[in-house]
């Protein structure tokens, strides 16, 4: 009997997440100098990690022989003070991705449905399928906008989770606070909104769903330290919701799911307001720089408020390959049903200039 015959039903057809290629892999495959490659593919912070987080992580590493606090008391206490919520309203995850999986453990099963937009962050669909539930994908509106009324229309008695991000990855679409409030108040009582706020720190005035949670609405919000705080390699994120919902999801969480180094770095990062403000300011300038460059090249793009832009280049796979040969890594989004587009992370001013210069040459050659 083969391993495939022994495996659980469905695991062999489970879709696999394909991350952006690391610099070292591209250098090895194409025979390039790693020092000459820039990666604008994974929405990482081009300004590095929070300096306060680095210092705290280095200190915690000296006690790596000890298990971390499995309840992450200090981190939840810091988040509680920062967001004005009870400590029992937070769950800490190995990135916000793990919290999506924990929600699957708690609420998804065969016969149950989730609702999301087409071209939504692929992990929503992967987790849905993993637990035997059915993903219902709603078409985007013209301009790759997220129509929240279409999400509501797709809800059935079998729906348990509605996934929504704003800004949305990879399309970059955002929704107003008024639209989000209208959506939440219209949800039937058997549905939980999973609101992904991975890029909220880049917004000047991000939507605030905490009052809706206080009203008793069924909402869980997800955030990550991977983006503006620059801690993607450490894998730490969190969710906040009503204490009852958090208590249920906590039952699916493994003990010590986040390292002590990551937790210490995250606590310190929350205090690094100067770093966050600088990154937000530089990102805003980078969005404008890339947008102006795309306009000059005559390229359609989706205006965004996160740390990336979606740009229409024609043959996305060919342009991606052409850029990569020149040491510029971007993200093709054909798996999201957008074969003519690339997602480009906002880099430093110099990286953005190089991307635009190389893109112009690749398009001209094509």
C-alpha positions in Angstrom: 0.0 0.0 0.0 1.4 3.4 -1.0 1.6 6.5 1.2 -1.0 8.1 -1.1 -3.4 5.3 -0.3 -2.8 5.8 3.4 -3.3 9.5 3.3 -6.5 11.2 4.4 -9.1 11.8 1.7 -8.6 15.2 0.1 -5.0 15.9 1.1 -3.7 14.9 -2.3 -5.9 17.5 -4.0 -5.3 20.2 -1.4 -4.0 23.3 -3.2 -0.6 24.4 -2.2 0.5 28.0 -1.4 3.4 29.2 -3.6 5.3 32.0 -1.9 7.5 34.4 -3.7 11.0 33.1 -4.5 13.7 34.1 -2.1 16.7 36.2 -3.4 19.1 33.3 -2.8 16.9 30.9 -5.0 16.7 33.4 -7.9 20.4 34.0 -7.7 21.2 30.3 -7.8 18.7 29.5 -10.6 19.8 32.5 -12.9 23.4 32.7 -12.0 23.1 36.2 -10.5 24.9 38.0 -7.7 22.5 38.0 -4.7 23.7 41.5 -3.8 22.4 42.8 -7.1 18.9 41.4 -6.7 15.9 43.3 -5.3 12.8 41.6 -4.1 9.5 43.4 -4.6 7.4 40.3 -4.5 6.2 39.5 -0.9 5.1 42.9 0.6 8.0 42.9 3.0 9.3 46.1 4.6 12.2 47.4 2.5 13.4 49.4 5.5 14.1 46.3 7.6 12.7 45.3 11.0 11.9 47.7 13.8 15.2 48.5 15.6 13.5 48.2 19.0 12.2 44.7 18.0 15.7 43.6 17.0 17.1 44.7 20.3 14.4 42.9 22.2 14.7 39.8 20.1 18.5 39.6 20.6 17.9 39.8 24.4 15.3 37.1 24.3 17.6 34.9 22.2 20.0 34.7 25.2 17.2 32.8 27.0 16.4 30.5 24.1 16.8 27.4 26.4 13.5 28.4 28.1 10.0 27.8 26.8 8.1 31.0 26.1 5.1 32.0 28.2 2.4 29.9 26.5 -0.3 32.4 27.2 1.7 35.3 25.8 0.6 37.4 28.8 3.0 40.3 28.2 2.1 40.6 24.5 -1.6 40.5 25.2 -1.2 43.0 27.9 0.6 45.4 25.6 -2.1 44.9 22.9 -4.8 45.4 25.5 -3.4 48.8 26.5 -2.8 49.8 22.8 -6.3 48.9 21.5 -8.4 49.4 24.6 -9.7 45.9 24.7 -9.6 43.2 27.4 -6.7 40.8 27.4 -9.2 37.9 27.0 -10.1 39.5 23.6 -6.7 38.6 22.0 -5.3 35.4 20.5 -1.6 35.2 19.4 -0.7 33.3 16.3 2.2 32.1 14.2 1.4 34.9 11.8 -2.2 35.8 11.2 -2.3 32.9 8.8 -2.3 30.4 11.7 -5.3 32.2 13.2 -7.2 31.7 9.9 -6.4 28.0 10.3 -7.5 28.0 13.9 -10.8 29.4 12.8 -11.1 26.5 10.4 -10.6 24.0 13.2 -13.3 25.8 15.2 -15.9 26.5 12.6 -15.4 24.7 9.3 -16.4 21.1 8.3 -17.9 19.3 5.3 -21.3 20.9 4.4 -20.2 24.3 5.6 -19.4 27.3 3.3 -17.2 30.3 3.4 -17.7 33.4 1.3 -14.9 35.6 -0.2 -14.2 37.7 -3.2 -12.4 36.2 -6.3 -8.7 37.0 -6.2 -8.8 37.2 -2.4 -5.8 36.2 -0.3 -5.4 32.5 -1.3 -5.0 31.2 2.3 -8.7 31.8 2.9 -9.6 29.3 0.2 -6.8 26.9 1.2 -8.0 26.7 4.8 -11.6 26.3 3.7 -10.7 23.3 1.5 -8.4 21.9 4.1 -11.4 21.3 6.4 -13.7 20.0 3.7 -15.8 23.1 3.6 -16.9 24.8 0.3 -15.4 28.2 -0.7 -17.9 30.5 -2.4 -16.0 33.1 -4.5 -17.9 36.3 -5.4 -16.8 38.2 -8.6 -15.0 41.5 -8.1 -16.8 44.7 -9.3 -15.4 46.6 -12.3 -12.0 48.1 -11.5 -11.2 45.1 -9.3 -13.3 46.7 -6.5 -14.8 44.7 -3.6 -18.6 44.9 -3.7 -19.8 44.1 -0.2 -23.4 43.7 -1.2 -22.4 40.8 -3.4 -20.8 39.1 -0.4 -24.1 39.5 1.5 -26.0 38.1 -1.4 -23.8 35.0 -1.5 -24.5 34.0 2.1 -26.7 30.9 2.7 -27.8 29.0 5.8 -24.6 26.9 5.3 -22.2 30.0 5.5 -20.1 30.2 8.6 -17.2 32.6 7.8 -17.0 35.6 5.4 -13.4 36.6 4.6 -12.7 40.2 3.8 -9.5 42.2 3.7 -9.1 46.0 3.3 -6.7 46.8 1.7 -7.1 43.5 -0.1 -4.2 41.4 -1.2 -3.3 41.1 -4.1 -5.7 43.6 -5.7 -5.2 46.5 -3.3 -8.9 47.4 -3.1 -10.1 49.1 0.0 -13.6 49.7 1.5 -14.8 52.6 3.5 -15.7 52.4 7.2 -19.3 53.1 6.3 -19.4 50.1 3.9 -17.9 47.8 6.4 -20.2 48.9 9.2 -23.2 48.3 6.8 -21.9 44.8 6.0 -21.4 43.8 9.6 -24.8 45.0 10.7 -26.4 43.1 7.8 -24.8 39.8 8.6 -27.2 37.0 9.7 -26.5 35.7 13.2 -24.9 32.4 12.0 -22.1 34.1 10.1 -18.7 35.5 11.4 -16.8 38.2 9.5 -13.1 37.5 9.4 -11.7 41.0 8.7 -8.0 40.9 7.7 -6.2 44.1 8.7 -2.7 43.0 7.6 -2.1 46.4 6.0 -4.1 48.6 8.4 -1.0 50.3 9.8 -0.2 51.8 6.4 -3.6 53.7 6.4 -3.9 57.2 7.8 -7.4 56.5 9.1 -8.0 52.7 9.1 -11.6 51.4 9.7 -12.3 50.6 13.4 -14.6 47.6 14.0 -14.1 47.6 17.7 -17.4 49.3 18.4 -19.2 46.6 16.4 -17.5 43.9 18.5 -18.6 45.8 21.6 -22.2 45.7 20.2 -22.0 41.9 20.1 -21.6 41.6 16.3 -19.8 38.5 15.2 -16.4 39.8 14.0 -12.8 38.8 14.4 -10.1 41.1 13.2 -6.6 39.9 12.2 -3.3 41.8 12.3 0.3 40.9 11.7 3.8 42.1 12.6 5.1 40.9 9.2 4.3 44.1 7.3 5.0 47.6 8.7 6.9 46.2 11.7 9.2 44.3 9.4 9.1 41.0 11.4 8.0 38.6 8.6 10.7 36.1 9.3 9.6 35.8 13.0 6.0 34.9 12.1 3.8 36.5 14.7 0.3 37.9 14.4 -2.9 38.4 16.5 -6.6 38.4 16.3 -9.1 40.3 18.5 -12.8 39.7 19.0 -15.4 39.0 21.7 -14.0 37.0 24.6 -16.4 34.1 23.9 -15.1 33.8 20.3 -11.5 34.0 21.4 -12.0 31.3 24.0 -13.3 28.9 21.4 -10.5 29.6 19.0 -7.9 29.3 21.8 -9.0 25.6 22.2 -7.5 24.8 18.8 -4.2 26.7 19.4 -1.1 24.6 20.1 0.9 25.5 23.2 4.0 27.6 22.5 2.8 28.3 19.0 4.9 31.5 18.8 8.6 31.6 19.8 9.7 33.7 22.8 12.0 35.7 20.5 9.1 36.6 18.2 6.9 37.5 21.1 9.6 39.7 22.7 10.2 41.4 19.4 6.5 42.1 18.8 6.1 43.7 22.2 9.0 46.1 21.5 7.8 46.8 18.0 4.5 48.1 19.4 6.5 50.9 21.1 8.5 51.8 18.0 6.2 54.6 16.9 9.0 56.6 15.3 9.9 53.6 13.0 6.3 53.0 12.1 5.7 56.6 11.2 8.8 56.7 9.1 7.8 53.5 7.2 4.3 54.9 6.7 5.7 58.2 5.3 8.2 56.4 3.0 5.5 54.0 1.8 3.2 56.8 0.9 5.9 58.5 -1.1 6.7 55.1 -2.8 3.1 54.5 -3.8 3.1 57.9 -5.5 6.5 57.3 -7.2 5.3 53.9 -8.6 1.9 55.3 -9.6 3.5 58.2 -11.5 6.0 55.8 -13.1 3.2 53.4 -14.3 1.3 56.3 -15.7 4.3 57.4 -17.7 4.6 53.9 -19.1 0.9 54.0 -20.0 0.1 51.1 -17.7 -3.2 50.5 -15.9 -2.8 50.0 -12.1 -5.1 49.7 -9.1 -4.5 52.6 -6.7 -3.7 51.2 -3.3 -3.1 52.2 0.3 -1.1 49.2 1.4 2.5 48.6 0.6 2.0 47.3 -2.9 0.4 48.0 -6.2 -1.2 45.8 -8.8 -0.2 46.8 -12.4 -1.4 45.5 -15.7 1.6 44.6 -17.9 0.1 42.4 -20.7 1.7 38.9 -20.5 2.3 38.8 -16.7 4.4 35.6 -16.8 6.7 36.9 -19.5 7.2 40.3 -17.9 7.8 38.7 -14.6 10.4 36.4 -16.1 12.1 39.3 -17.9 12.3 41.4 -14.8 13.7 38.5 -12.8 16.4 37.9 -15.3 17.5 41.5 -14.5 17.5 40.8 -10.8 14.1 42.4 -10.0 11.7 39.9 -8.4 7.9 40.8 -8.5 4.8 38.7 -8.0 2.8 37.2 -10.9 -0.8 36.8 -10.0 -2.1 34.4 -12.6 -3.1 31.9 -9.8 -5.5 34.6 -8.7 -7.1 34.7 -12.1 -5.2 37.8 -13.2 -2.7 36.7 -15.8 -2.1 40.2 -17.2 -1.1 41.7 -13.9 1.9 41.8 -11.5 1.9 42.7 -7.9 4.7 45.0 -7.0 5.8 45.7 -3.4 6.8 49.3 -2.6 10.5 49.4 -2.1 13.0 52.1 -1.3 13.2 55.1 -3.6 16.2 53.5 -5.3 14.5 50.1 -5.6 11.4 51.7 -7.1 13.5 53.6 -9.7 15.2 50.4 -10.7 11.9 48.6 -11.0 10.5 51.3 -13.3 13.6 51.5 -15.4 13.8 47.7 -15.8 10.1 47.4 -16.5 10.3 50.0 -19.2 13.2 48.0 -20.9 11.4 44.7 -20.6 8.2 46.1 -22.1 10.1 47.7 -24.9 11.9 44.4 -25.7 8.6 42.5 -25.7 
